[in-house]
Amino acid sequence: MATEFQKKVWEAVESIPFGKVTTYGHIARAAGKPNAARYISRIIGQHPDAQSLPWHKIVFSNGTIWISDKHEQYRRKKYKEEGIILQGKKIVNFRDVLYTFE
């Protein structure tokens, strides 16, 4: 059974709009635990259908992305479809596409 915090994290992730990204810290704050950013990835992975969540929309606070070799092609395609411009692993238009839940 999921905790209230887990549910809030999952809801926050699911609410990130098309064409936007957010950070682990913004998700933690939106879910009510601003100091829990380092746990967000684990909590997302505990979702009953974690693969359905938009993992590509969660990035580091400096605008860099994490891409594994296994998922790189898919994620780069998703970023392009959503107008998120990458240069290497850095989002060029980070300020424009950052969603802060405010």
N, C-alpha and C positions, 0 to 999 in steps of 0.2 A: 504494500500500500504506500502510495506516495505521500510525502510530507506536504504541508501547505507551501513551504518554500520551493520545493521541487515543482509543484503545480504552477506557482507564480513565474518561475524561471521558464518553464515550457511555454506558458502563455505569452510571456514577453518575446521569446524567440519567434513564436508563430505570428506575432503582431508586427514584425519588422516589415515596413512597406516595400513594395517593388521599387527597385532602383536605389535602395538605401542599404547601408551596413551599420553595424553598431559594435561596441566593444564589450569585452567580458565584464568590465567595470560598470558600464551603463546597464547591462542586464542585471548585475547584482544589485545595483541601486534601485532599479525599477521593481525588483522582487522583494525589496525591503531589507536587504543585508549588504550595505555598501562595502564591507570589508571581505566579502566572500568571492571576489572575482576569480581567485585561483581554483575555485570548486565548480565553476559554471560548466566547463567542458565535461567533467565527470557527471554532473547532474543531467546534462543534455543526453549523454550516453546512456543514462538509466531510463530514458523515455521508452515506453512500451514499443513504439515504432520510431526509434531514433533516426533511421534513415530517411524518414519523411520530413524531418525538420530542415530548414534552410541553413545548414552549417556554413555555407559559403558567405553568409551575411554577417558572420561574427569574426571580427578581426582584432589585431592588437591595437593598443591605444596610440601607437605612433603611425598607424595607417598601413602597416605591413600585414600581409596575409600569410597564413600557414597553408601550404599545399603539399600533400604527399604525392609521390610519383604515381600512385594508384589512381588518385582522383584529380590530378592536375588538368588534364584535357577537359573533363566535365566542368570543373570549377571555372576555368578560364572562359569557357563558352557561356556559363551563367553570368559571369561578370560582364562580358561583352553584351549579352542580351539586355542587361539591366542598365547599360550606360556607365558602368563603373570602369574607369580607365586605369589600366595597370602599366607600370614600367618595371619589369622584373617582378618583384614581389611587393612592390609599393603601390598604393592607390594614389594616383596623381591628383585626382579631384576629391580627395578625402574630406575636406571641409564641406564640400557641396553635397556629398552623399551620406554624411554621418547622421544617424538617427539617434536622438538622445532620450526619447520617451517623454519629452516635455510638451 
